[in-house]
Structure formats: structure tokens, C-alpha cells
Amino acid sequence: MTTNKVSCGFSGYTARLAAGTAVNHCTIIGHVNDIHSINERITEIATMPYIER
């Protein structure tokens, strides 16, 4: 084997926060056989209640 099979990911963004505010940054890691199954549910999956559950 000549390649590394360790998964990784990077996220970057700039946020200006007012005093007393916060930003949530969440990463969901997993695998699906068909990306369409994720795209069909993105409005449900990309919510804090779903991630917290």
C-alpha cells in the first residue's frame, strides 16, 4: 500500500460575532452509497435538533 487511507476534512470560515453571541460549527461524518439519499433529506439533516438527536 502506498497511500494513506485515513479520512480527514477541513472547514474554514470567518464570523464576526457581537458580544454575547456564539456560532455553532457541526460536522457530520458517515457514508452512503448514493449521495441523492442525503440530498433528499438535507433540510432535515442540516438542523441542530437532528444533529443533537
TORRO-827783 format. One line per field, with one value per atom (N, C-alpha, C, O): x, y, z; atom name; residue number from 1; residue in three letters. Coordinates in nm, 4 decimals, decimal comma. Atoms other than C-alpha are relative to their C-alpha. Layout:
<pts>
east <- (X|...)
north <- (Y|...)
up <- (Z|...)
atome <- (CA|...)
num <- (NUM|...)
residu <- (ala|...)
</pts>
This chain:
<pts>
east <- (0,0839|0,0000|0,0894|0,1822|-0,0812|0,1422|-0,0796|-0,0283|0,0811|-0,1434|-0,0536|-0,0697|0,0572|-0,2814|-0,1515|-0,2092|0,1452|-0,6429|-0,0695|-0,1822|0,0599|-0,7079|-0,0836|-0,0328|0,0885|-1,0073|0,0332|0,0794|-0,0170|-0,9810|-0,0884|-0,1385|0,0786|-1,1662|0,0396|0,0904|-0,0335|-1,1163|-0,1190|-0,1897|0,1045|-1,3604|0,0581|0,1282|-0,0459|-1,2859|-0,1046|-0,1733|0,0922|-1,4942|0,0374|0,1117|-0,0188|-1,4897|-0,1347|-0,2358|0,1247|-1,7501|0,0301|0,1262|-0,0097|-1,7916|-0,1159|-0,2326|0,1020|-1,9759|-0,0110|0,0889|0,0242|-2,1332|0,0228|0,0190|-0,0220|-2,0653|-0,1181|-0,2338|0,1034|-2,2572|-0,0642|-0,1591|0,0562|-2,3292|0,0967|0,2111|-0,0822|-2,1979|-0,0308|-0,1299|0,0220|-2,1645|0,0187|0,1092|-0,0137|-2,2181|0,0598|0,0161|-0,0620|-1,9980|-0,0075|0,0561|0,0206|-2,1018|0,0494|0,0389|-0,0444|-1,9551|-0,0683|-0,0696|0,0620|-2,1412|0,0873|0,1184|-0,0871|-1,9285|-0,0735|-0,1340|0,0645|-2,0606|0,0218|0,1067|-0,0130|-2,1031|-0,1376|-0,2205|0,1193|-2,3838|0,0432|0,1453|-0,0307|-2,3867|-0,0456|0,0046|0,0559|-2,5835|-0,0224|-0,1038|0,0094|-2,5443|-0,1414|-0,1770|0,1375|-2,9037|-0,0825|-0,1748|0,0729|-3,0266|0,0254|-0,0619|-0,0283|-2,8563|-0,0655|-0,1304|0,0567|-2,9621|-0,1509|-0,2057|0,1455|-3,3264|-0,0420|-0,1546|0,0341|-3,3155|0,0797|0,0804|-0,0919|-3,0768|-0,0678|-0,0073|0,0663|-3,3346|-0,0309|-0,0436|0,0184|-3,3961|0,1343|0,1492|-0,1290|-3,0363|0,0815|0,1506|-0,0828|-2,8787|-0,0693|-0,0789|0,0631|-3,0591|0,0595|0,0999|-0,0544|-2,9400|-0,0809|-0,0204|0,0720|-3,2273|0,0378|0,0501|-0,0384|-3,1326|0,1401|0,1635|-0,1382|-2,7622|0,0069|0,0793|-0,0003|-2,8289|-0,0624|-0,0235|0,0664|-3,0539|0,0916|0,0533)
north <- (-0,1164|0,0000|0,1240|0,1345|-0,1211|0,3376|0,1258|0,2368|-0,1176|0,5644|-0,0092|-0,1182|-0,0090|0,6787|-0,0053|0,0701|0,0139|0,5740|0,0611|0,0231|-0,0682|0,7962|0,1162|0,2039|-0,1086|1,0209|0,1288|0,1266|-0,1287|1,3898|0,1020|0,0783|-0,1069|1,7097|0,1324|0,1368|-0,1330|2,0807|0,0925|0,0803|-0,1018|2,3655|0,1323|0,1409|-0,1327|2,7301|0,1033|0,0930|-0,1099|3,0407|0,1162|0,1010|-0,1195|3,3899|0,0393|0,0388|-0,0441|3,5071|0,1181|0,1157|-0,1135|3,8413|-0,0120|-0,0093|0,0204|3,7959|0,1215|0,1795|-0,1062|4,0600|-0,0574|-0,1788|0,0433|4,0464|-0,0848|-0,0482|0,0863|3,7634|-0,0946|-0,1651|0,0915|3,5738|-0,1151|-0,1132|0,1186|3,2410|-0,0520|-0,0139|0,0691|3,0328|-0,1499|-0,1903|0,1458|2,6562|-0,0511|-0,0134|0,0615|2,4590|-0,1509|-0,2045|0,1443|2,0964|-0,0734|-0,0236|0,0858|1,8204|-0,1353|-0,1938|0,1321|1,5053|-0,0895|-0,0557|0,0918|1,2108|-0,1327|-0,1844|0,1282|0,8972|-0,0435|0,0105|0,0546|0,7013|-0,0368|-0,0912|0,0453|0,6482|-0,0527|-0,0106|0,0526|0,4525|0,0946|0,0889|-0,0885|0,7226|0,1384|0,1533|-0,1355|1,0974|0,0559|0,1459|-0,0480|1,1506|-0,0271|0,0483|0,0287|0,9887|0,1076|0,1341|-0,1125|1,2704|0,1268|0,1994|-0,1221|1,5456|0,0074|0,1168|0,0016|1,4385|0,0395|0,0853|-0,0280|1,4897|0,1155|0,1332|-0,1018|1,7858|0,1021|0,1471|-0,0994|2,0245|-0,0560|0,0206|0,0633|1,7750|-0,0226|0,0056|0,0389|1,6630|0,1204|0,1135|-0,1177|2,0100|0,0916|0,2123|-0,0779|2,1225|-0,0432|-0,1584|0,0332|2,1363|-0,1088|-0,1965|0,1099|1,9186|-0,1372|-0,2327|0,1282|1,6418|-0,0385|-0,1532|0,0279|1,6689|-0,0366|-0,1288|0,0297|1,6735|-0,1347|-0,2009|0,1284|1,3698|-0,1130|-0,2297)
up <- (0,0000|0,0000|0,0000|0,0802|0,0082|-0,0977|0,0313|0,0177|-0,0324|0,0078|0,1411|0,1960|-0,1324|0,3387|-0,0117|-0,0901|0,0074|0,3940|0,1208|0,1526|-0,1139|0,6958|-0,0524|-0,1222|0,0438|0,6335|0,0731|0,1872|-0,0660|0,7065|-0,0693|-0,1793|0,0586|0,6427|0,0628|0,1749|-0,0479|0,6815|-0,0234|-0,1234|0,0157|0,7334|0,0446|0,1455|-0,0382|0,7418|-0,0337|-0,1353|0,0249|0,7669|0,0898|0,1868|-0,0809|0,9043|0,0575|-0,0128|-0,0637|1,1522|0,0899|0,1668|-0,0920|1,3246|0,0975|0,0585|-0,1023|1,6495|0,0898|0,1325|-0,0972|1,8634|0,1396|0,1594|-0,1380|2,2351|0,0468|0,0262|-0,0545|2,3984|-0,1012|-0,0666|0,0996|2,0753|-0,0253|0,0201|0,0269|1,9508|-0,1391|-0,2013|0,1262|1,6387|0,0259|0,0988|-0,0091|1,6136|-0,1301|-0,2389|0,1168|1,3788|0,0205|0,1114|-0,0164|1,3334|-0,1237|-0,2357|0,1076|1,1240|0,0158|0,1241|0,0006|1,0308|-0,0876|-0,2018|0,0718|0,9262|-0,0173|0,0766|0,0249|0,7658|-0,1431|-0,2141|0,1351|0,4467|-0,0532|0,0198|0,0705|0,1983|-0,1363|-0,1907|0,1331|-0,1243|-0,1101|-0,2224|0,1008|-0,3030|0,0607|0,1518|-0,0546|-0,2371|-0,0100|0,0660|0,0144|-0,3526|0,1263|0,1570|-0,1231|-0,0307|0,1053|0,1879|-0,0897|0,1632|-0,0529|0,0223|0,0583|-0,0748|0,0154|0,0290|-0,0164|-0,0448|0,1404|0,1596|-0,1405|0,3348|0,0592|0,1810|-0,0512|0,3620|0,0905|0,1878|-0,0859|0,5089|0,1382|0,2337|-0,1305|0,7901|0,0695|0,1885|-0,0575|0,8422|0,0448|0,1465|-0,0305|0,8443|0,1001|0,0780|-0,1068|1,1607|0,1337|0,1497|-0,1320|1,5202|0,0708|0,1325|-0,0665|1,6517|-0,0552|0,0215|0,0593|1,4077|0,0460|0,0840|-0,0405|1,4911|0,1480|0,1857|-0,1439|1,8662|0,0310|0,1273|-0,0190|1,8354|-0,0403|-0,0314)
atome <- (N|CA|C|O|N|CA|C|O|N|CA|C|O|N|CA|C|O|N|CA|C|O|N|CA|C|O|N|CA|C|O|N|CA|C|O|N|CA|C|O|N|CA|C|O|N|CA|C|O|N|CA|C|O|N|CA|C|O|N|CA|C|O|N|CA|C|O|N|CA|C|O|N|CA|C|O|N|CA|C|O|N|CA|C|O|N|CA|C|O|N|CA|C|O|N|CA|C|O|N|CA|C|O|N|CA|C|O|N|CA|C|O|N|CA|C|O|N|CA|C|O|N|CA|C|O|N|CA|C|O|N|CA|C|O|N|CA|C|O|N|CA|C|O|N|CA|C|O|N|CA|C|O|N|CA|C|O|N|CA|C|O|N|CA|C|O|N|CA|C|O|N|CA|C|O|N|CA|C|O|N|CA|C|O|N|CA|C|O|N|CA|C|O|N|CA|C|O|N|CA|C|O|N|CA|C|O|N|CA|C|O|N|CA|C|O|N|CA|C|O|N|CA|C|O|N|CA|C|O|N|CA|C|O|N|CA|C|O)
num <- (1|1|1|1|2|2|2|2|3|3|3|3|4|4|4|4|5|5|5|5|6|6|6|6|7|7|7|7|8|8|8|8|9|9|9|9|10|10|10|10|11|11|11|11|12|12|12|12|13|13|13|13|14|14|14|14|15|15|15|15|16|16|16|16|17|17|17|17|18|18|18|18|19|19|19|19|20|20|20|20|21|21|21|21|22|22|22|22|23|23|23|23|24|24|24|24|25|25|25|25|26|26|26|26|27|27|27|27|28|28|28|28|29|29|29|29|30|30|30|30|31|31|31|31|32|32|32|32|33|33|33|33|34|34|34|34|35|35|35|35|36|36|36|36|37|37|37|37|38|38|38|38|39|39|39|39|40|40|40|40|41|41|41|41|42|42|42|42|43|43|43|43|44|44|44|44|45|45|45|45|46|46|46|46|47|47|47|47|48|48|48|48|49|49|49|49|50|50|50|50|51|51|51|51|52|52|52|52|53|53|53|53)
residu <- (met|met|met|met|thr|thr|thr|thr|thr|thr|thr|thr|asn|asn|asn|asn|lys|lys|lys|lys|val|val|val|val|ser|ser|ser|ser|cys|cys|cys|cys|gly|gly|gly|gly|phe|phe|phe|phe|ser|ser|ser|ser|gly|gly|gly|gly|tyr|tyr|tyr|tyr|thr|thr|thr|thr|ala|ala|ala|ala|arg|arg|arg|arg|leu|leu|leu|leu|ala|ala|ala|ala|ala|ala|ala|ala|gly|gly|gly|gly|thr|thr|thr|thr|ala|ala|ala|ala|val|val|val|val|asn|asn|asn|asn|his|his|his|his|cys|cys|cys|cys|thr|thr|thr|thr|ile|ile|ile|ile|ile|ile|ile|ile|gly|gly|gly|gly|his|his|his|his|val|val|val|val|asn|asn|asn|asn|asp|asp|asp|asp|ile|ile|ile|ile|his|his|his|his|ser|ser|ser|ser|ile|ile|ile|ile|asn|asn|asn|asn|glu|glu|glu|glu|arg|arg|arg|arg|ile|ile|ile|ile|thr|thr|thr|thr|glu|glu|glu|glu|ile|ile|ile|ile|ala|ala|ala|ala|thr|thr|thr|thr|met|met|met|met|pro|pro|pro|pro|tyr|tyr|tyr|tyr|ile|ile|ile|ile|glu|glu|glu|glu|arg|arg|arg|arg)
</pts>
